[in-house]
Amino acid sequence: MKISMVSEHASPLAALGGVDAGGQNVHVAALSDALARRGHTVTVYTRRDAEDLPARVNVGPRLEVVHVDAGPPVHVPKDELLPYMGDLAEGIAKDWGQRPPDVVHGHFWMSGLAALDAARQAARRDDPQAGPGDDAGYRIPVIQTFHALGTVKRRHQGNEDSSPPQRRWLEPAVGRSADRIIATCSDEVFELKAMGIDTGKVSIAPCGVDLGLFSADGPPAPKPRTHRILSVGRLVPRKGVDLVIRALPHLAAAGFHDVQLLIVGGGAEPGVLHADAEVRRLLELAHELGVAGKVTIQGQVPRGGMPGIFRSADAVVCTPWYEPFGIVPLEAMACGVPVVAAAVGGLQDTVLDHGTGLHVPPRDPEAIAEALAILLGNPGLRAEMGAAGQARARTRYSWDRVAAETEKAYQLAMAEQPATLGMEGAAL
């Protein structure tokens, strides 16, 4: 099968941990690699965000990345990329030429716009008699993975949501127009239904974890205190890292004083962490609460250094306001570490409450402290949950399994009647 991936802001080649780099980059890179290993030919199209990027990068057998000129060749925040999706679609369709793919898979809603547009352009090129509103020649199935939904983002962020206003109508239109949608968790299916999208065309394929890199085998990183709590991810308010800091005084009141909270992530390099506004906010909060000596913000860590850090932790805490899926809990579980997770979004699927970790209500520092106290005070329970997490990661969340489930969604889309695009004239 010839597969085109479209990932407008999240290149699989991008360094992880930046402001607009993270889970989607990992997902696109790992899924594409796994599909290539299954014998498919995969091309990932992403926007050129630096002048010195080559047009094509051969990543491995049957896998390449193509940088498309769409907007200025500099970093542009993802919420400002909408005006360039037409150029991205044109570049993709031009690269296809007379050899279009069997399927095109958009990642994030703006990539979906570009994927649908490119498929439409290819159809018109193949059928010169088709009129502006005639989609009869549309033959390339379009699959969509949203990764995050604007409705959920607006619900939790309100006026802080920086998405372009057009997302309100364009994102549902992408969902209605795509031949098939791949949701990453069961909670997303309910959200899609609320958006008016036919859930009969929705498949579920979760994110995966690199089991060759993340495992319980190997040495842990050194830790300076008896207990280490770990938080990993981009440092933005919605990730809820401040909630973990607020839990530390409650944890001390429960008798756990020799504790380090290690925070890995952020958009700044380790030597200039204080340039990051969220880092400053978190450090100021720790100082106000009298726990500054227990909080370490390490900044970005190369991906290869993360397994040892995971293995050094007694527990990994993931307490965002909302989370479409969340790869960090899978990486922790694969390393044999229990997870304290907010009962939101995809975390409800990946982390089994009282099985591979503990669920806590969202935005509840006292509940976080109570869950951590249970784990820190019971090494046997930590080991039991860690072993269960490792088994769950290996049996359910390998990228090979995720690729197989994605492949089934592609086959369904190819077998079903082509969708009516319904995007003609949509104003960007």
N, C-alpha and C positions, 0 to 999 in steps of 0.2 A: 504494500500500500504506500502511495506517495502522500505524505502529510505535510501541510503547511501550518506552522504555529505562528500566531501573531501576538506579540507582547510589546506594546508600544513604548512603555516606560521601563519595563523590567527585563533587561537583557540577561540571558543566562551567563554572560561573561562578566557581569558587573560585580564589583566588590560588594560584599554583604555588610550590612550595618549602617549604611548611610541613611539620609532622610527619606529617600524614595527607593531604597533597596532593602530587600528582606525576603519574606516568605514567598512572594510570587516569583522572584528570581530563582530561588531554590526549586520551587515547584516546576517551573518551565524547564529548567536545566535537567533536573533528575528525570522528569517524565519523558522528555525528548530522548535522553540517553537510553532509558529503559525501552522505549518503543523502537529505537534503532537497533538495540540488542536483539529484539524480537524479529528483526529482519526487515523492518520498514525503513523507508527513506524519509528523513525528517529535515525540513528547513525551517529555521526560526527567523522570522522577520521582526526586526526591532528598529527603532528610530536612531539615526546617527546623532550622537550627543557629544562628539568630539571630532575635530577636523582630521586627526591623524588615524582614525579608525579605518581599517581596510574594508573594501566593499564586501568581501566574503571571508569568513574564517572557517576553515575545516576543523571541526572539533574532534571528530573521530569517524570511524567507518559509518557511512550512511547518515552522518549528522553534520550540518553546517549552520552557521549564523550569517544572515545577510543584513547589513546596515543600509537602511533606506533613507535617502535625503528627504526629510519632512520637517520644515522649519529650520531654525538656525542650528548649526552643528556645535551646540553647547548644551550644558545641562539646563533643562527647563522643568520646573516642578510639574508633577503629573497633572495637577488640577488646572494647569494652564496649557495643556497640549491639545485641547479639542480643536482649535482652528487648523491644526496640521494633519488631521486624520484623513482629509481628502487626498493630500499629497502622499500620505503613507499608503492609502489604498491604490492610488495610481502607480506608485513604485512597485507594489506587490504584483499587481496585474501585469505590469510591463515585464517584470522578472519571470513571471509564468510563461509569457509568450504563447506559443502554440502547444505548450505541454503543461496544462493546468494540473493541480493535484487531485487526488481522489477525495480528499476532505480538507477543509480549512478550519482551524480551531482557534477562536479568539479568547484571549485571557484579559479580563477586566472589560468594563463596558465600552470604553473607547476603542479598544482593540476589536470588539465586536462590530462597532460601526465600520471600521476599516475592512474587516473580513467580509462583511455583507456587501460593502461597496465594491471590493475587488472581485468578489464572485459575480456580481451583477455586470461589471465591466467585461469580465471574461465571457459571460453569456452573450452579451451584445456583440462582442467581436466574433463569436462563433455563429451568431445569427444576425447578419446585417439587416434583415428585414424587420427586426423587432423594433417597435416604437418605444417612446420614452416610458410609457406605463406598462409595457408588455414584458412580463417576466417568464414567458413560456420557455425561453431558452435557458433558463437557470438550471444548471446541472451539477454544480459543485456543492455538496452538502456543507452547511455551516454549523459547527458545534461551538457552544459558548460555555466558558467557565467564568463566573463573575468575580470570584475571590472575595469580594465585599459588595454589599448592596447599599445604594444611596438611601433607601428608606430606613435602613437600620442605623446608618451613620447619622442621619438627620434626627432620628428619635433620641439618640444618646448625646449628640454634640450640639444640637440646636443651632444657635447663631454662630457657633464656632466651626461649623461645617464649611470647609473651604471649596467644596465641589462647585463647578459651574452650574448656574441655575438650569441650564438645558438638560442636566442629568435627570431631572424629574420626569421628563417625558421621553427622552431618548433611550434611557436604560430599559424601561418596560418595553419600548418598541423593539430593541435588540432581542429581548427575551421572547417576544411574540414572533419575531421574524426568523430566528434561528431554527434550524431543523431539529436540533436536540440540544438540551442544556445538561451539563454535568455539574450537579451540586456536590459540594464537598462534605455535607453533613445533613442529617434529617431536619434540623431546625431551618435550614435554608429552603427546603421544599415548602414549608408553611409560609415563609416570607414570599416566595415566588407566587404561590397561590393568591396571597393577599394583594399582589401586584396585578392580578388578572391574567396570569400566565398559565396555560394549560399544563398541569403537572403530569399529564399522560406522556409528555415528551421529555420528562426529566429522568435522568439516570443519576445514581449516586456513586461517586468514586472519590474516596478521601485523599488527602495529601499522604505522602509517604515519608519514610525516613531512610537515610543511607546506613544500612546495617553493616556495611563494610567499615565504616568510620566510627559509628556510634555503637559501643558495646560495653559490657561490664568488664571485659578483659583488658587488662593494662593498668598501669599505675595511676593513682589519683594525684592531682596537683596538691602541693603542700597547703595546709590551712593554719592560720595563726591562733585559732581559738578552738575550744572543745567542740563547738557546733558551728556549722556553716549552713546558712540559708542562701539560696541562689535565685536571682532574678535575671532573666536573659531577654533581650529584645530591644527594639527601638525605644528611645526615651521620648515619649510623647505622653501628654496627660492621660489619654484614654487607656493606656496600658496599665494604669493603676499601681505603678511602683510606689507612689506615695502612700498607698494603703498598707504596704508591707512595712514601710518605715513607721507608720502610725501603730502598727501591731507590736513593735519592739518593746515599748513601755509595758504593755499588757503581758508580754511574754516574760519580762523581768519580774513583774508582780507575781507570776506563776512560779518563780524560782529559777528561771533560766537566764543567767546573767552573762555567762561566758559564750556569747553568740556573736558571730560576724554575719552581716548581710552583705553579700558580694553582688554587686550590680554590674552586669556585662552588657555593653551596648552604648548607643549614643551616636550622634552624627559627627563628633569631633575626634580627632586623634588623641591618644592618651596624654600627650604633653600639653594639650590646649583644651582640656575638658571644660575649664571655666568659661570658655567662649560659648558653650552650649547653654541656652536659657533654661532648659529643663534640668540640666545638671545643677545649675545654680539654685533653682527652686528646691530640688530635692535635698541638697546639702544644707540650705537654709532651714528647711523643715526639720532635718535631723538635729541641727544645732538647737532649734527652738524646743524640741522634745527632749533634749539632753542625751541623745543617743548617737551623736556625731562620731564618737570613738568606735562605734560598732558598725558603721556604714562605710563601705569601700566601693567607689565607682571606678571600674577598671577601664571603661571605654571599649573600643573595638578590639576584638581578639580574632586572629586568623582562625578560619574554620577548623583547621587541623589541630588547633590547641584546645578546642572546646570539649572533647570527650574526657580529658583528664580533669578539667574543671567540673564537669558534671559529676564525675565519679567522686570528687572530693566533697560533694554536698550531702548533708543529711536529708535535705528536702529541697525541691525546686518549687517556687511559688509563681503561679500565673493567675493574676487577679485583674484582668482588664474589665472595663465597663461592658464591652462586648467583644466578641472574637469570632469571625467567620469560620475559622478552623483552628489555627495555631500549631505550628510545627515544633516549637520548643518542648511541649509536654511529651511528644513522641521521642525526641532526642533524649530527654531525661529518662523516660521509660526504657528505651533501648540500652541505656547505660546502667540500668538497675536501680534507679533512684525514684522514690515515691514523689508524687506531685500533689500540692495543694492548689486546687483550681476553682476559680469562680464558676458557678453553675450557669454559664451563659454559652450560647452558640455551639460551636463545634466541640468545645471542651467537655460538654455533657456526653458526647459520643466517645471521645478518645480516652478520657480518664474515668475509670470505673470507680464509683464512690464506694469506699471501704474495700476496694479490690486492688487497684493500682495506685490509689491515692485517696484524698478526701475532698469532697465538694464543700464549698462555703457560699453563702449568699453574696451577691455582688455588693461591692462598696461597704464592706463590714470588717473593719480592722480587728475588732474583738473576736469575731468568728475566725479570722485568719490566725490570730494568736492561739486560740483554743485548739485549732487543728494542728498547728505547729507544736504545741505543748504535748499533744498526744503522741506525735511522731518522735520528737526529741527525747521524750521520756521512755520510749519503748523501742530499743534497738532490734528486738526480735520482730516486732511489727514492721519496722522499716525494711528489714531484710525480706520479710514475707511479701510485702507490697512491691518491693523492688524486683523480686524474682517474677512476680505475676506481671508486672509491667514489661519486663524484658520479654517474657513469653508472648504477651499480647502484641508487642511491637513486631516481633518476628513472624507471627502467624497471620496478622491482619494488615500490617502497614508497610510491608516491603514494597519498594518501587516496582518490582517485577509484578506483584499482584495488582497494584494500582494501574500499571500499564495494561495488564490483561483486561481489567474492568473498563478502562478507557477504550480499548480496542473494540470491546463489545458495543459500546455506545456508538463508535464510528460505524460499525457494521449495521446497527439498527438505522442510523441516519441514512446510510447508503441504500438500504432496502426499502425505506419508507418513501412515500410520495414526496417530491420536492415541496418545500414551503413556499407560500406566497410572501414575498419579501415585505411588502407594506411599508417600506421606508421612503418611497419616492417623495421628494419635496420636503422631507423633514429638515427644518431649519436648524443649522448648527449655531 
